[in-house]
Each structure stands twice: as C-alpha cells, then as structure tokens.
Amino acid sequence: MAFAYRIYDQKGIYFITCTVNQWVDVFTRKDYIDILLESLIYCQKHKGLKIFSWVVMTNHIHLIIGTNKDNLSDIIRDFKKYTSTKITLAITNNQKESRKNWMLWLLKKEDYILFWQEGYHGEEITSLDFFNTKQDYIHLNPVRAGLVEKEEEYLYSSCGQLYGIRNSMLELTSFV
C-alpha cells in the first residue's frame, strides 16, 4: 500500500494528506499551527511550492499543491522533517502544555519521536472536476468534523479567500 500513492510527475498538481502519528490532536494550539503555516510559507518562497487549496485540522492537513522548481516529493519530505522536529520541540518546551507527556508518549516510537505518519496519500489532480471534488472535500472537512457550521467560517483554510471573506493565511495559486 505504501506505493499506491506516489508522486510520479514531480511537476504535477497533487492532493495530499499528512496525518499526525496516532491521530494526536496537536493542531488545537495556535503555536503549533503557526509553525506549520510558517514552514509552508518558507516552502513557497524558497522551494517553489504552489498551494492551490489547504486546510489544517486538529490532527492532519490536506493540501492541493504543486511546484515548478524543486521535486514535489523533496519539498514534502523536507516540510515533514522540519515541522516534525520544530513542533515536537515546541511541545517539549511549552510549559503551559497540559497534554505534553501524553502527546510525547503517543508520538514516541522506540527511542525517537515519529510525528507524522509515513507517507502523504498523494493523488494527482488530472482534471478540473477532480480538482473541484478535492477542494470541496478539503473545505468541508471542518464542517464534517463539527468545528463550524459553514466552511467559510473556518480560519485555518483557504475557503475564506475562495468566498471573498478574507485573505488566505497562505498565498494561493489559481488552478485555472
């Protein structure tokens, strides 16, 4: 199953999901979300990452992404490695984190921390219909999770910009 979702076209556009190991609800704290978003912004500015649509949920993220610079697989690998280290350190050093020991225990595998689950479930976007289906899936995720009533209300998503309510926290690239 590990090979079912690979990035074959490094310059293609892909829907990906990155899930926190053990489905730990790390992204309920703004501090950890900020690290995630700052890393994506860095990848946009320095690695050529294009973000078409995104959402940060409590224990996973969905993105529609591409690149015209570095290999997309390399960007995802570097993003996951950096955020894994940085967020784990933030959890460890957060004196106000009431769930610290529990989260670190769940994220620990043998003698090291495994923050992200292996892989990223990449599916290539090959048509406008498929793009729209995945974008709707991304934006409706917070509604299905019961976090908001309307998808445009959720702050950690590209949906607000799509509806013209507010700018996205990440620079968006138009699909068409």
Residue, then its C-alpha position, 0 to 999 in steps of 0.5 A: m500500500a505504501f506505493a499506491y500513492r506516489i508522486y510520479d510527475q514531480k511537476g504535477i498538481y497533487f492532493i495530499t494528506c499528512t496525518v499526525n502519528q496516532w491521530v494526536d490532536v496537536f493542531t488545537r494550539k495556535d503555536y503549533i499551527d503557526i509553525l506549520l503555516e510558517s514552514l509552508i510559507y518558507c516552502q513557497k518562497h524558497k522551494g517553489l511550492k504552489i498551494f492551490s487549496w489547504v486546510v489544517m485540522t486538529n490532527h492532519i492537513h490536506l493540501i492541493i499543491g504543486t511546484n515548478k522548481d524543486n521535486l514535489s516529493d523533496i519539498i514534502r519530505d523536507f516540510k515533514k522533517y522540519t515541522s516534525t522536529k520544530i513542533t515536537l520541540a515546541i511541545t517539549n518546551n511549552q510549559k503551559e502544555s497540559r497534554k505534553n507527556w501524553m502527546l510525547w508518549l503517543l508520538k514516541k516510537e522506540d527511542y525517537i519521536l515519529f510525528w507524522q505518519e509515513g507517507y502523504h496519500g498523494e493523488e494527482i489532480t488530472s482534471l478540473d472536476f477532480f480538482n473541484t471534488k478535492q477542494d470541496y472535500i478539503h473545505l468541508n472537512p471542518v464542517r464534517a468534523g463539527l468545528v463550524e457550521k459553514e466552511e467559510e467560517y473556518l480560519y485555518s483554510s483557504c475557503g475564506q479567500l475562495y468566498g471573498i471573506r478574507n485573505s488566505m493565511l497562505e498565498l494561493t495559486s489559481f488552478v485555472 
